Amino acid sequence: MRIRNTKGNYKKTCGKCEGPIEAELVGRQRYCRTCKNLHTKLTRKKHSELTELQKMKANARSYLHIYIKRGKISKTNCIICNSPDVEAHHHDYAKPLEVVWFCRKCHLEHHEKG
């Protein structure tokens, strides 16, 4: 069983290459940026390998993030609990800009209800 580090006592070397972990990633990741990027590149499915539904979801999320970055859409507070820390929920992925903003807790509860 892995023993968790106490606060402030984080491992500062990569779990794969034993090289140093970048200062801003210490305590947040177990691998250096190079090893993490390589692992992601080798294991993540390419867009061409996704199903049609997965492609539609990925495209809708990407499209929404571009509009947020450009300032054309702004995030609002959670519609249930008014929390400012929100994530987008698409009712229909064919309409990528029509989203409802939920905090993580309310979003999970919404999906549990069906």
N, C-alpha and C positions, 0 to 999 in steps of 0.2 A: 504494500500500500504506500502511495506517495504521501510524504509528509509536507504539509503546507508551510510555507515560510511565514514567519511572524512579520508584522508590518515593519517595513524599512530594511529587512534582511533578505533582499532579493538576490537571486543568482545573476551574475553579470557576464556570464559566458554562454555562448550558444550551445544548445543541447546536441547539435549535430557536428559542427566543425570545431567546437571549443574555442572559437574566436570571440572577440568582445561583442556584446550586444550594444547597439547604439544607445546613448544616454537617455533619449526620450522614450525608448521602448523598454527599459529596465523595469521589471515589475508588471509589465503589460503583456509581454511575449516571452516565450522560452527560446526562440530562435533569432538569429541575426536577420537583418532585412534580406540579405542575399539568399540564405537558406530558405526563408519563408517564401520568397518570390519563386524560387526554383520549384519548391514543393507545390505551390499553387499552380504554376504553369504545367506541371506534369499530371496533376490530379483533376483540375477543373475541366468540365466538358466544354468543348468548343461550340460556338453558336450553331454550327452546321450539324452537330450531333444531338441537339435538343429536339424534343417533340414540337409539334406546331403550337400547342398550348403553352409550353415553356418559352418558346420564342416570342409569342404574343405578350406574355407577362414581362419578360425581360425588356422588350421594346417599349412597353408602356411605362415601366419604371424608369428607363433611361430617358425617354421623352419628357416625363414629368420632372426629373432632376435637372434637365437642361432648362426648362422653363423656370424652375425655382432659382437656378444659378443666374439666369438673365434678369430676374426680378419681375417677370411677367405673372408669376403666381407666388403668393406668399403664404407661409404656414400660419394657421390660426391655432388657438388653444383647443384642447380636447373637447369634443362636443358633449361629452358626458360629465367629466369631472373638472373641466376648465384648466387642466394642467398645461403648462407651456412646453413641456418636453413631449413632442408628438411624432407620429409616423403616419404615412399616408395609407389609406385603405381604398382600393378600387372595387366598386360594385361590378363594373363591367370593363374588362381590359381592352375592349374595342374602343372605349372612350378614355384615353389615357390621362386627360386633363380634368376629368370629373372624379374628384377624390373627396373622401371624408377624413378628417384628421382625428386620430385617437392617440391617447397615451398608450404605452405598451400594455399596461394592465387591462385597460378597457378594450383594447384591440383583441387581446387573447380571449376575454370574456365574450366579445361579440362573435368570434369564430366558434367558441364552444356552444353557443346558443344555436348556431346554424343559421 
